[in-house]
Amino acid sequence: MDLRVRTEQLINGRVVTNRQLETLAAVAEAGSKTAAAKRLGLSVPVVHRYVSSIEEAAGVPIITSTPKGTALNEEGRRILGAFSATERRCSSERNFTVCCSPVTEDLLMSVLSALKMTDADLVISDDRRNLEMMREDLADLAIIDDPLYLFDADEFDGAEIGYMGMVFVDNGPSFIRYRYGAQRVAFMFLDTMGREYTVDSETLSLPELLGSDKSFFVDEFLLLRKGLRMKSSVDPRMLRHAITAVYRSETKPIFKIVRALQARNIK
């Protein structure tokens, strides 16, 4: 018996069909409406109509044009993320799944490759969402950048896999906040200094962060993995924080991954 569960997504009270959302996912993956149409066996006007229907429900644009084609903006990613999460919940089975933020993405990918676990599903999001995936049984292991989140994760086993410092680029009292990394630790540091500041914007994009004329914090490890060096206004060791793996111990491959991560000796 083939038993499946499907859901509908409501955006501002309007029903958006799974077919429309699957089309949006194809646009995101293929990088253009034309490529998505070819992949799905649809005409380009139909793909355009499906995407437009979602935008009408959202009341805002959900895609943007880039030099490389078409990409989802933040609202589009939010809609697609909700759809993907629901699809995973409705699935009767899933692959071994691990999640992390962009800060540790390269590290985790290299460990999975070294362990020949390339069939594992890797989800990249922020600490809050990664912990939600653990609680919803959508993931088996999550790498947490911000140790303050561990106070809300005591139902899971955990192990420190290393430490990271943060670079502080000081361009004045106006800050842009990066979505990823131990940002709360960094801003608590400012508070203890009695520093007056305002957080005037937030970004998911590392290039946007680095190109900003505002002050910001970013994990030194992420910059090094990207081959970048930036002068910090304070010694990055002053903003040193733990990186922790949280997991369900009954899943066998977990300990292999944790040991391999610890062996990388992140400092």
N, C-alpha and C positions, 0 to 999 in steps of 0.2 A: 504494500500500500504506500503510495507516495502522498504524504500529508504535509502540506505547506501552509504557513500563515503569512498573510500580507497585510500591510497597513496603509493608511493614507496620511498625508501630511497636511495640516491646516496652517496656512500663513495668513495672518490677519483675518481669520474666519473663512478663508476661501480654500477649497480643496485643490491640492496639487497632486496629480496622479503619479504613480510610481514610474510610468513610462516617461513622463516629463522629467522626473528626477534622474532616471537612468540616462536620459539624453544629456542632462547637465553634467553628470559624472563622466560621460564619454567626451564631452567638450573639454572638461578639465584635464582628462588623461591624454587626449589626442592633441590638444593645443590649438584646435581650430574647429569651426562649425563644419567646414567641408570634410575634414578628416573624420570627425565624429559621424557625419552622415554616411560616409563610406563604410565605417566600422559597423554601424547599426543597420545598414541596408535601407536608409531613408533618403529622401531628397533634402537638399539644403534648405529649401523654404519650410519644410516641416520641422527641421531642427530649429530654425529661426523662430517659428511659431511657438514651439514648446518652450524655448528659453524666454520668449517675450511673455508668455502666459505666467511663468514664474515671476518675472519682473513686475507684471501687473499686480499679482497677488502681494508681492513684497512692498510695492510702492516705491522701490528704489532700484537703480541698476545693480546687477549682480555679476556682470562680466566687464572686462576692460581690454582694450587693444594694447598689445605690446609689440616691440620690434620682431618678436619671434612668433606672433600670432595672437591667440585669444587666451586670456587667463581669468580665473575667478577673482573678484575682489573680496574684501573681508565679509561682506554680507553673503556673497555667493558661497564662500567657504563655510560659513556658519550653517546655511541651509543644507549644503551637501554633507556636512559633518553630522547633522541631525538625522539625515536620511541614512547615511552609512551606519551610524550607531543603531538605529532601529532595525535595519536589515540584519545586522549581526545578532541582535537580541532575538529576532524571529527565526534565525537559522538553527536547525536542530543539531548542527555540529560546526565546529570551527577549527582552524589550524592552531598550532601552538603560537601564541601571540605575545610579543613583548612591545613595550612602549617607552618612549623617552622624549626629551625635548631636543631642539636643534643643537643645544650645547654639547650633548653626549651622543648625537646621532652617528657621527663618523666612528667614534669609539665602539659603539654597540654593533654597527655594521661590520667593522673589521673583526670583532670577536666572533660574530655569527659566521662570517666567512671562514675564519680560521678553524672553527669547529665543524665546518661543513653542514651548517644548519641554515642553508640559504632558502629552504622552503618555509621557514618561520615567517609569520606576518609581522611586519614592523610598522608601528603607528607612531607618528611624530606629532606631539601636542605639548601643551603646558602641563605643569605638575598637577594642577587642579583636575584637569580632564583625565590625565593618566591615572590618578587615584580613583576617579569615578569609574573608569573602565575596569579597574581591579574589583571594585565593589559590585559592579554589575556582572561580574564573571565573564568579561569580554577580553581580559588579558591575564597572563600567567605571571608576568614580571614587569615591574616598572622601575625606571631609574629616576630618582627624585633629586633635583638640584637644590631645592630650598629646604633645609632641615627643619624649618618651622612647620612644614606640612606633616612631619612625622608625628606630631602630637595628635593628629587626626587619623593616623594609620596604625593604631596599636593592635588592630585585628589581624595584621599580617606579620609574617616573619620578616626580618631585615638584616642587612649586613652592609657595613661601610665598604665602599670600593675605592675610596681615595678622597683627596681634598683639592680644592681649587681656590685660587685667589681671584679677585676682581679688579679690573682696571677702572679707574675713576677719571673720566675726562671732564675737567672743570672749565666750563665756558660761561659761568655766571649762575644766577639764582633760578633761571628757567631751565627745567629738565624735560627731556623726552625719555619715556620709560620703555625699555625693551620688554616684550611679553614673556621672555624666557630667562631662566637662570634664577639665582638667589637675590632677586631684586628687593624683597622685603628686608633681607639682612643688610643690604647696602643702604637702604633709606633709614633703617634703624641706626646705622652708623652716623648718618647726617644728623639725626635727632639727638644722639648722645653728644654730638659736637655743638649742639645749639645752633646749627646752621639754618638760616631762613631760606626757604626755597618753595617753588611751586612746580608741580608736574603738569605741564601744559599740553602734552600729547603722548600717545602710546603708539608703538609700531610692532608689527610682526616681522619686519624686514631688516636684516642686518645691514645691507647697504644704505638704507634710509637712515638707520641709527648712526652709522659711522659718518655719513655725509651731512648730518645735522649740525647746525650752529649752536645747538643747545648742549647743556651738560648731560652726561649719561653714565651709566655703569654697564659693564659687559664682562663676562667671564674671560679671564686671561687664556684659559685652555681653548676656548672657542676661537679666539684670534690666532693662537699658535697653530691650531689644526688647519686654519685657512691660510697660513703663511703670512699673517699680518702682525705687525708690532706697533704699539701705540704707547706714547708716554703717559704714565699715570700720575695724577696729582698727589697720590699717596702710595706707599708701598703696597702692592697687591696682597701681600701677606696679612695686612691689617684687616682685609675683608675676606680672609680665608674661611671656607665653609666646607662641610662634609658633603660628599655625594654618596647616596645610599640606594641600594637595591632593595625593593620590597617585593615579596613573592609569596606564593603558596608552596609550602615545603613538600606537598604530596606530588608535585609535578617533577618527574625524574630529571629532565635536562637542566633544571634550574641551577643546581649546585655546580655543574660543569661551567655554566655561563658565569656565575658569580666568581668562581675561582679564576677563570680566565680574565675577568675584568679586574680583579684585585692584583693579578700578576702584571697588569699594565703599569702599576705603580704610579697612579696619578698623584701629582703633588703640586 
